[in-house]
Amino acid sequence: MSPDLFALDGRSGLIVALAVGLANFLTILTVMRALSPRDMMAVRARSHAKRRKELRAARLSPRRAPRQRTITLARNMLEKLKLDRGAEARNVSDMLAQAGWRSPDAVTVFLAIRLVSPLLVGFTAYVLAPALREDLAGAQRLVIAAAAMIGGAYLPTLLLKNAVTRRHQKIQKSLPDALDLFVICAEAGLSLDAAITRVSRELGSSAHELADELGLTAIELGFLPNRRDALQNLARRVSLPSVRGLVNTLAQTEKYGTPLAQALRVLAAEFRDTRMMKAEEKAARLPALLTVPMITFILPPLFVVLIGPAVIQALQTNWN
């Protein structure tokens, strides 16, 4: 290599040295960031803060005005019909919370959808009925529209119950692991608030639903004057027998000062035994469930293989 390539003046050498040093620093920073553990709790906190800023900016934006006017119109309509109060509205609020929808306008939007859904589904069925059959009479179209209105009246509630059931199944599946983490935190000397916060942070990447509920419970334990109310809110948001048992255990520990680790260890063992019993129950039902597919898909080919050659030979004999 020619020595003229290295004949740089002082300024060019300084620029090259700074560029090389900056490249090394960025490389080291990238490697350290890739190898460092990711704090999911901090990521969710930054995400919530960013979302809060977006919502505040959207509230001042003109694009939010039509949506806000629509929600206000729905709220006024529900107030006139007196549908936003009473036991039914409270049940809807509890079910929406169990499904993970805790927006202030969630109850208003759901009740408005449930009110409009029969009319919308019935009108759609009345309009699209001729596409299924062209010679439908007017009375038949009305009957189809009435049946669609009845189905549309129950459709939002069925979808909400389905969302609640799926969320409860995910929480139930991850609850024994969460109890094991509770036992580890309690044996390490952490308080109830710190243990719930720690378990919520550890479950953030594998069980989002349960981590969300535990994180909200940790916040309520720090803000509500009565700590038992925060635990009861957890049982109300997650209406599962296992969660109610966990809440009762934590409430008794808070009230009487019983050892938390021992009680949670017994509870975790019970939950694991229950999950094992359900798995064994599903395994025991498997032969009965496989009977119909076996008869449908295995026996006909077996009969063809066994009896087919004899039938073909008999037919050939008769033809000859």
Phi, psi and chi 1 to 4 in degrees:
 res  aa     phi    psi   chi1   chi2   chi3   chi4
   1 MET       -  140.1 -174.8  176.9  -67.2      -
   2 SER   -70.9  139.5  175.3      -      -      -
   3 PRO   -70.9  -12.0   22.8  -31.8      -      -
   4 ASP   -68.2  -23.7  -65.3  -23.1      -      -
   5 LEU   -65.8  -25.8  -63.3  176.7      -      -
   6 PHE   -96.3    2.7  -63.5   97.3      -      -
   7 ALA   -84.0   74.1      -      -      -      -
   8 LEU  -104.3  147.5  -59.9  174.9      -      -
   9 ASP   -76.8  178.2   55.2   -2.0      -      -
  10 GLY   -65.1  -40.2      -      -      -      -
  11 ARG   -67.3  -43.5 -178.4  177.9  -60.8  177.6
  12 SER   -64.6  -37.9  -60.0      -      -      -
  13 GLY   -65.2  -36.8      -      -      -      -
  14 LEU   -66.8  -39.5 -179.8   60.5      -      -
  15 ILE   -65.6  -43.4  -67.0  174.2      -      -
  16 VAL   -63.2  -40.9  171.6      -      -      -
  17 ALA   -64.4  -41.4      -      -      -      -
  18 LEU   -65.4  -40.6  -70.2  176.6      -      -
  19 ALA   -64.2  -43.2      -      -      -      -
  20 VAL   -64.5  -43.0  172.8      -      -      -
  21 GLY   -63.7  -40.8      -      -      -      -
  22 LEU   -65.1  -40.2 -179.1   60.2      -      -
  23 ALA   -63.9  -41.5      -      -      -      -
  24 ASN   -64.0  -40.9  -68.4  -27.2      -      -
  25 PHE   -64.1  -44.5  174.0   74.4      -      -
  26 LEU   -64.8  -36.7  -67.2  177.4      -      -
  27 THR   -65.0  -46.1  -57.2      -      -      -
  28 ILE   -63.0  -42.1  -65.1  172.9      -      -
  29 LEU   -62.9  -40.3 -176.4   62.3      -      -
  30 THR   -65.1  -42.6  -56.2      -      -      -
  31 VAL   -65.8  -42.0  173.1      -      -      -
  32 MET   -65.6  -38.0  -68.6  179.6   61.5      -
  33 ARG   -68.1  -36.1 -175.3  176.6  179.2   83.8
  34 ALA   -71.1  -33.9      -      -      -      -
  35 LEU   -87.0  -19.0  -64.2  178.7      -      -
  36 SER   -74.9  142.2   61.1      -      -      -
  37 PRO   -67.1  144.6   23.6  -32.1      -      -
  38 ARG   -91.9  126.0 -168.0  177.2 -177.5 -175.3
  39 ASP   -85.2  102.8 -168.4   -7.3      -      -
  40 MET   -66.2  -32.2  -60.7  -57.2  -62.7      -
  41 MET   -65.1  -43.0 -166.0   70.6  176.9      -
  42 ALA   -66.3  -37.3      -      -      -      -
  43 VAL   -63.3  -44.3  171.3      -      -      -
  44 ARG   -66.4  -36.7  -71.0 -159.6  -58.9  -89.1
  45 ALA   -64.2  -43.2      -      -      -      -
  46 ARG   -65.4  -37.0  -72.3 -165.0  -63.2  -92.3
  47 SER   -65.3  -41.3  176.4      -      -      -
  48 HIS   -65.9  -39.3  -67.7  165.6      -      -
  49 ALA   -64.7  -40.8      -      -      -      -
  50 LYS   -64.8  -41.8 -178.8  180.0  178.6 -179.5
  51 ARG   -65.1  -36.1 -178.4   59.2  178.7  166.5
  52 ARG   -64.4  -40.9 -171.2 -179.8  -62.3  110.8
  53 LYS   -65.3  -39.0  -68.4 -179.7 -179.8  178.6
  54 GLU   -64.5  -40.6  -68.4  176.8   -5.0      -
  55 LEU   -66.7  -39.5  -68.6  176.4      -      -
  56 ARG   -65.3  -39.7  -71.2  176.7  179.3  174.8
  57 ALA   -67.8  -38.1      -      -      -      -
  58 ALA   -70.1  -28.2      -      -      -      -
  59 ARG   -67.0  -33.6 -177.4  175.5  -60.9  175.0
  60 LEU   -85.4  -10.7  -59.4  176.3      -      -
  61 SER   -79.8  146.6  176.5      -      -      -
  62 PRO   -66.3  -22.2  -19.7   30.7      -      -
  63 ARG   -68.1  -20.7  -67.5 -179.1  -61.6  177.0
  64 ARG   -80.5  -17.8 -175.1  178.0  170.1   83.3
  65 ALA   -59.2  -47.0      -      -      -      -
  66 PRO   -61.5  -40.1  -22.9   34.0      -      -
  67 ARG   -65.1  -42.3  179.8 -177.6  176.9 -175.4
  68 GLN   -66.2  -37.2 -168.8   62.3   35.3      -
  69 ARG   -65.8  -37.2  -75.2 -162.1  -61.8  -93.3
  70 THR   -65.4  -43.5  -56.4      -      -      -
  71 ILE   -66.1  -39.4  -66.3  176.6      -      -
  72 THR   -64.3  -41.2  -56.9      -      -      -
  73 LEU   -63.1  -41.8  179.6   62.3      -      -
  74 ALA   -65.2  -39.1      -      -      -      -
  75 ARG   -65.0  -41.7 -174.9  178.9  -66.2  108.9
  76 ASN   -64.4  -39.5  -66.1  -27.1      -      -
  77 MET   -64.9  -41.9  179.0  178.9   61.7      -
  78 LEU   -67.2  -35.3  -66.0  174.8      -      -
  79 GLU   -66.7  -38.5  -72.0  178.4   -4.5      -
  80 LYS   -67.6  -37.4  -69.4 -179.6 -179.0  179.8
  81 LEU   -84.1   -4.9  -63.7  175.9      -      -
  82 LYS    58.9   42.5  -63.3 -178.5  179.1  179.7
  83 LEU   -99.1   -8.6  -63.3  176.6      -      -
  84 ASP   -95.2   15.2   58.9  -18.9      -      -
  85 ARG  -138.3  166.0   63.0 -169.0   67.3  178.5
  86 GLY    97.1 -175.6      -      -      -      -
  87 ALA   -67.8  -33.8      -      -      -      -
  88 GLU   -64.8  -42.7 -177.7   65.0   21.4      -
  89 ALA   -65.7  -37.8      -      -      -      -
  90 ARG   -66.1  -39.3  -70.7 -167.4  -65.6  -90.0
  91 ASN   -64.6  -40.2  -67.6  -25.9      -      -
  92 VAL   -64.5  -40.7  169.0      -      -      -
  93 SER   -62.5  -41.3  177.8      -      -      -
  94 ASP   -65.8  -41.2  -67.7  -19.7      -      -
  95 MET   -67.9  -37.4  -69.1 -174.1   65.0      -
  96 LEU   -65.6  -38.8  -71.3  172.5      -      -
  97 ALA   -65.5  -37.6      -      -      -      -
  98 GLN   -68.1  -28.5  -67.4  174.1   13.7      -
  99 ALA   -81.6   -6.4      -      -      -      -
 100 GLY    92.6   10.6      -      -      -      -
 101 TRP  -104.8  101.4  -59.3  -29.9      -      -
 102 ARG  -115.5   21.8  -55.3 -172.0 -173.2   92.2
 103 SER   -65.8  146.6  173.4      -      -      -
 104 PRO   -60.6  -27.3  -23.5   33.5      -      -
 105 ASP   -98.1    8.6  -59.3  -35.0      -      -
 106 ALA   -65.6  -42.2      -      -      -      -
 107 VAL   -65.5  -42.3  177.8      -      -      -
 108 THR   -62.7  -45.1  -58.3      -      -      -
 109 VAL   -65.3  -42.5  171.9      -      -      -
 110 PHE   -67.4  -44.0  179.3   79.9      -      -
 111 LEU   -64.5  -37.0  -69.2  177.1      -      -
 112 ALA   -66.8  -41.4      -      -      -      -
 113 ILE   -63.9  -41.1  -69.0  174.9      -      -
 114 ARG   -67.2  -28.6 -166.4  172.3   65.7  176.0
 115 LEU   -76.4  -36.7 -176.2   63.2      -      -
 116 VAL   -89.0  -22.6  177.6      -      -      -
 117 SER   -57.7  -44.3  177.3      -      -      -
 118 PRO   -60.3  -42.0  -22.3   33.3      -      -
 119 LEU   -66.6  -41.7  -58.6  177.0      -      -
 120 LEU   -67.5  -45.7 -177.0   60.7      -      -
 121 VAL   -67.7  -40.0  174.7      -      -      -
 122 GLY   -64.5  -43.3      -      -      -      -
 123 PHE   -64.6  -40.4  178.0   75.6      -      -
 124 THR   -63.9  -41.0  -56.0      -      -      -
 125 ALA   -67.4  -36.3      -      -      -      -
 126 TYR   -66.6  -37.7 -177.1   80.2      -      -
 127 VAL   -75.0  -40.1  172.6      -      -      -
 128 LEU   -88.6   -4.8  -62.3  179.8      -      -
 129 ALA   -60.7  -41.3      -      -      -      -
 130 PRO   -62.2  -21.6  -24.9   35.4      -      -
 131 ALA   -69.1  -26.4      -      -      -      -
 132 LEU   -79.7  -38.4  -59.1  176.8      -      -
 133 ARG  -152.2  126.5 -173.2  176.1  177.2 -177.8
 134 GLU   -78.6  -27.1  -64.0 -178.8   -5.0      -
 135 ASP   -92.9   29.6   57.3  -15.0      -      -
 136 LEU   -76.5  136.3  -75.6  176.9      -      -
 137 ALA   -82.2  168.7      -      -      -      -
 138 GLY   -63.1  -37.4      -      -      -      -
 139 ALA   -66.9  -38.2      -      -      -      -
 140 GLN   -66.1  -38.9  -66.3  176.1  -17.6      -
 141 ARG   -64.4  -37.1  -66.6  177.5   63.3 -177.0
 142 LEU   -66.7  -38.3  -69.9  176.8      -      -
 143 VAL   -64.5  -42.7  170.9      -      -      -
 144 ILE   -63.3  -41.4  -66.6  175.1      -      -
 145 ALA   -65.5  -38.0      -      -      -      -
 146 ALA   -65.8  -42.0      -      -      -      -
 147 ALA   -64.1  -38.8      -      -      -      -
 148 ALA   -66.8  -35.1      -      -      -      -
 149 MET   -64.9  -39.3  -70.6 -179.0   63.8      -
 150 ILE   -64.8  -43.2  -64.6  174.6      -      -
 151 GLY   -65.9  -37.6      -      -      -      -
 152 GLY   -66.7  -27.4      -      -      -      -
 153 ALA   -68.2  -32.0      -      -      -      -
 154 TYR   -97.4  -10.1  -69.8   99.0      -      -
 155 LEU   -62.6  -49.4 -178.6   61.0      -      -
 156 PRO   -60.2  -39.3  -22.8   34.7      -      -
 157 THR   -66.5  -39.8  -56.5      -      -      -
 158 LEU   -64.9  -41.1  -68.4  177.3      -      -
 159 LEU   -65.1  -38.9  -66.2  178.0      -      -
 160 LEU   -66.2  -42.7  179.2   58.7      -      -
 161 LYS   -64.3  -35.9  -70.4 -178.2  178.6  179.5
 162 ASN   -65.3  -41.1 -173.3   23.9      -      -
 163 ALA   -65.1  -39.9      -      -      -      -
 164 VAL   -64.3  -43.0  171.7      -      -      -
 165 THR   -63.3  -44.3  -58.3      -      -      -
 166 ARG   -64.5  -39.0  -73.8 -171.4  -77.0  106.1
 167 ARG   -67.4  -39.9 -176.6  178.4  173.6   86.9
 168 HIS   -65.0  -37.4  -76.6  176.8      -      -
 169 GLN   -63.9  -41.0  -70.8  175.7   -6.1      -
 170 LYS   -65.9  -40.5  -67.0  179.1 -179.6  179.0
 171 ILE   -66.9  -42.6  -67.1  176.5      -      -
 172 GLN   -62.9  -35.3 -179.0   68.3   38.9      -
 173 LYS   -69.2  -34.8 -175.9  177.7 -180.0 -179.7
 174 SER   -95.9   -1.1   56.8      -      -      -
 175 LEU   -68.1  -42.4 -169.4   59.0      -      -
 176 PRO   -59.7  -38.7  -25.4   35.1      -      -
 177 ASP   -64.4  -38.4  -61.8  -28.6      -      -
 178 ALA   -64.9  -37.2      -      -      -      -
 179 LEU   -67.2  -36.4  -75.3  178.0      -      -
 180 ASP   -62.0  -40.4  -70.0  -21.3      -      -
 181 LEU   -66.7  -35.8  -67.4  175.3      -      -
 182 PHE   -61.7  -41.9  -92.6  119.0      -      -
 183 VAL   -63.8  -43.0  171.6      -      -      -
 184 ILE   -62.9  -43.2  -64.9  172.9      -      -
 185 CYS   -66.5  -40.2  -66.8      -      -      -
 186 ALA   -67.1  -40.2      -      -      -      -
 187 GLU   -69.8  -23.5  -69.5  179.7  -13.8      -
 188 ALA   -79.0   -6.2      -      -      -      -
 189 GLY    95.8   10.8      -      -      -      -
 190 LEU   -76.8  148.6  -65.4 -179.4      -      -
 191 SER   -75.2  176.7   62.0      -      -      -
 192 LEU   -65.3  -43.5  179.5   59.9      -      -
 193 ASP   -62.9  -46.9  -59.6    6.6      -      -
 194 ALA   -65.9  -36.5      -      -      -      -
 195 ALA   -66.5  -43.3      -      -      -      -
 196 ILE   -64.4  -42.0  -67.4  177.6      -      -
 197 THR   -63.3  -42.0  -56.4      -      -      -
 198 ARG   -66.7  -43.7 -178.1   67.2 -180.0 -179.3
 199 VAL   -65.1  -39.9  172.4      -      -      -
 200 SER   -61.7  -38.5  173.3      -      -      -
 201 ARG   -68.7  -39.8 -177.5 -175.9  -56.1  172.4
 202 GLU   -71.9  -30.5  -65.9  -64.6  -28.3      -
 203 LEU   -88.9    1.9  -67.0  176.4      -      -
 204 GLY   -62.4  -31.6      -      -      -      -
 205 SER   -91.2  -18.3   58.5      -      -      -
 206 SER  -112.9  -32.0   58.8      -      -      -
 207 ALA  -134.8   84.6      -      -      -      -
 208 HIS   -65.2  -38.6  -55.7  -75.4      -      -
 209 GLU   -65.7  -49.8  -66.5   79.0    8.8      -
 210 LEU   -67.3  -36.9 -175.2   56.1      -      -
 211 ALA   -63.3  -37.3      -      -      -      -
 212 ASP   -64.6  -44.9 -174.4   20.6      -      -
 213 GLU   -66.1  -42.5  -63.0  -64.7  -19.1      -
 214 LEU   -68.6  -37.1  -67.7  177.6      -      -
 215 GLY   -63.4  -41.2      -      -      -      -
 216 LEU   -65.8  -36.5 -173.6   57.0      -      -
 217 THR   -66.3  -39.2  -57.5      -      -      -
 218 ALA   -62.7  -38.8      -      -      -      -
 219 ILE   -66.5  -42.8  -65.7  174.0      -      -
 220 GLU   -67.4  -33.6  -70.3 -178.6  -11.5      -
 221 LEU   -62.6  -29.5  -76.1  172.6      -      -
 222 GLY   -85.8  -18.2      -      -      -      -
 223 PHE  -109.2  -36.9  -78.7   95.5      -      -
 224 LEU   -74.0  142.0  -67.0 -179.7      -      -
 225 PRO   -68.2  -32.1   22.5  -31.8      -      -
 226 ASN  -106.1  115.6 -169.5   -1.4      -      -
 227 ARG   -67.5  -27.7  -63.3  168.6   62.2   85.9
 228 ARG   -65.9  -31.1 -172.6  178.7  179.7   85.6
 229 ASP   -64.6  -37.6  -67.6  -19.6      -      -
 230 ALA   -63.8  -40.5      -      -      -      -
 231 LEU   -69.5  -37.6  -61.7  176.2      -      -
 232 GLN   -67.5  -32.2  -67.1  -61.6  -31.1      -
 233 ASN   -64.4  -35.4  -70.3  -23.4      -      -
 234 LEU   -63.0  -43.2  174.9   60.5      -      -
 235 ALA   -66.5  -31.0      -      -      -      -
 236 ARG   -73.9  -37.6 -178.2  178.0   59.0   84.8
 237 ARG   -74.3  -31.1  -67.7 -167.4  -54.4  -91.8
 238 VAL  -120.5   91.7 -173.2      -      -      -
 239 SER   -85.0   73.0 -178.6      -      -      -
 240 LEU  -124.0  143.8  -72.1  174.0      -      -
 241 PRO   -59.5  -37.5  -23.3   33.5      -      -
 242 SER   -66.0  -39.8   55.8      -      -      -
 243 VAL   -69.7  -37.9  175.3      -      -      -
 244 ARG   -63.7  -38.4  -73.2 -165.0  -67.0  -91.8
 245 GLY   -64.0  -39.7      -      -      -      -
 246 LEU   -64.1  -41.7  173.8   62.3      -      -
 247 VAL   -64.7  -42.9  167.3      -      -      -
 248 ASN   -63.3  -38.5  -67.4  -27.8      -      -
 249 THR   -63.9  -46.0  -58.7      -      -      -
 250 LEU   -65.7  -37.5  -64.0  178.0      -      -
 251 ALA   -66.9  -41.2      -      -      -      -
 252 GLN   -65.9  -36.3  -68.6  176.9    1.1      -
 253 THR   -64.9  -41.1  -57.4      -      -      -
 254 GLU   -66.7  -36.0  -76.6  -77.0  -40.9      -
 255 LYS   -82.0  -44.7 -175.6  175.6 -179.1  179.8
 256 TYR  -103.8   -9.9  -59.6  107.7      -      -
 257 GLY    74.1   27.2      -      -      -      -
 258 THR   -71.2  157.3   55.9      -      -      -
 259 PRO   -61.6  124.6  -22.6   33.0      -      -
 260 LEU   -73.7  -40.9 -179.9   60.7      -      -
 261 ALA   -64.5  -43.0      -      -      -      -
 262 GLN   -65.7  -43.3 -177.5  178.1   -1.5      -
 263 ALA   -64.6  -40.9      -      -      -      -
 264 LEU   -69.6  -32.6  -69.3  177.5      -      -
 265 ARG   -65.9  -43.1 -172.3 -177.7  -65.7  107.6
 266 VAL   -63.9  -41.5  173.9      -      -      -
 267 LEU   -65.4  -39.6 -160.6   60.7      -      -
 268 ALA   -64.7  -39.3      -      -      -      -
 269 ALA   -63.9  -39.7      -      -      -      -
 270 GLU   -64.4  -42.0  -68.2  179.2   -2.1      -
 271 PHE   -65.5  -39.0  -72.1  168.9      -      -
 272 ARG   -68.3  -37.6  -69.8 -167.2  178.6  -81.4
 273 ASP   -64.2  -38.9  -67.9  -19.9      -      -
 274 THR   -65.2  -41.8  -57.7      -      -      -
 275 ARG   -66.4  -36.6 -171.5  165.2   65.7  174.7
 276 MET   -67.1  -38.2 -176.0   60.4   67.0      -
 277 MET   -65.1  -38.9  -69.6  174.5   60.4      -
 278 LYS   -66.0  -38.3  -70.3 -177.1  178.7  179.5
 279 ALA   -64.8  -41.5      -      -      -      -
 280 GLU   -66.1  -35.2  -68.0  176.3   -6.2      -
 281 GLU   -65.1  -42.1 -179.2 -178.7   -4.3      -
 282 LYS   -64.8  -39.2  -69.7 -177.3  178.9  180.0
 283 ALA   -66.3  -34.7      -      -      -      -
 284 ALA   -70.8  -29.6      -      -      -      -
 285 ARG   -81.4  -10.1  -70.9 -173.3  -57.2  173.8
 286 LEU   -62.7  -43.7 -168.8   59.8      -      -
 287 PRO   -60.2  -39.3  -25.4   35.4      -      -
 288 ALA   -66.7  -36.0      -      -      -      -
 289 LEU   -72.5  -28.1  -64.7  176.5      -      -
 290 LEU   -84.5   -5.2  -70.7  177.5      -      -
 291 THR   -64.9  -48.5  -58.3      -      -      -
 292 VAL   -65.1  -47.9  175.5      -      -      -
 293 PRO   -61.2  -34.7  -24.4   34.5      -      -
 294 MET   -66.1  -43.7 -176.8 -179.8   65.4      -
 295 ILE   -65.6  -37.1  -65.7  174.2      -      -
 296 THR   -76.1  -40.6  -55.0      -      -      -
 297 PHE  -106.9  -16.5  -62.4  104.9      -      -
 298 ILE  -105.2  -43.7  -64.4  179.2      -      -
 299 LEU   -66.7  -42.9  -69.1 -177.4      -      -
 300 PRO   -59.1  -47.8  -27.5   36.4      -      -
 301 PRO   -61.7  -33.8  -23.0   34.2      -      -
 302 LEU   -65.6  -41.3 -175.4   61.6      -      -
 303 PHE   -64.4  -38.3  -71.5  153.1      -      -
 304 VAL   -64.3  -42.3  170.8      -      -      -
 305 VAL   -67.3  -40.1  171.4      -      -      -
 306 LEU   -80.7  -44.0  -65.4  178.3      -      -
 307 ILE   -96.0  -20.2  -53.4  177.2      -      -
 308 GLY   -57.6  -49.4      -      -      -      -
 309 PRO   -60.6  -38.8  -25.6   35.9      -      -
 310 ALA   -66.4  -39.8      -      -      -      -
 311 VAL   -65.6  -42.7  172.8      -      -      -
 312 ILE   -63.8  -41.9  -66.1  173.6      -      -
 313 GLN   -65.1  -39.8 -173.7  175.8    1.7      -
 314 ALA   -66.0  -39.3      -      -      -      -
 315 LEU   -66.8  -40.3  -68.3  176.5      -      -
 316 GLN   -64.4  -36.5  -69.8  177.4   -8.4      -
 317 THR   -65.1  -42.1  -57.6      -      -      -
 318 ASN   -67.1  -36.9  -66.9  -27.5      -      -
 319 TRP   -69.0  -34.8  -71.0  -16.9      -      -
 320 ASN   -74.8      -  -67.2  -28.7      -      -
